[in-house]
Amino acid sequence: MGTVIKLDDKRRGVFPEPFKPGDTLVVDMMGLEAISMHLLRPVPPPMAEVRWIKGRLFGANVELNRSELAAAVRADRDER
């Protein structure tokens, strides 16, 4: 048997490591009296090295696709 967590009257509990405030948990119903909780790790957005050349922003050794860049920015915003 694993760690036992008792909830208070507002359904709050204190979880051990590796859980942190703001983590997302996926709850699977295993039956009437059993559930399973899994920690959902966010996928880090793709990173690109950038540099300024003559006042313009360029990707270093990477061709930047506008739609991929927009999707990465949107994913980063949604994560917050």
Secondary structure, DSSP 8 states (H G I E B T S, - for coil): --------TTS-----TT--TT-EEEEEE-SSS-EEEEEE---------EEEETTEEEETTS---HHHHHHHHHHHHHH-
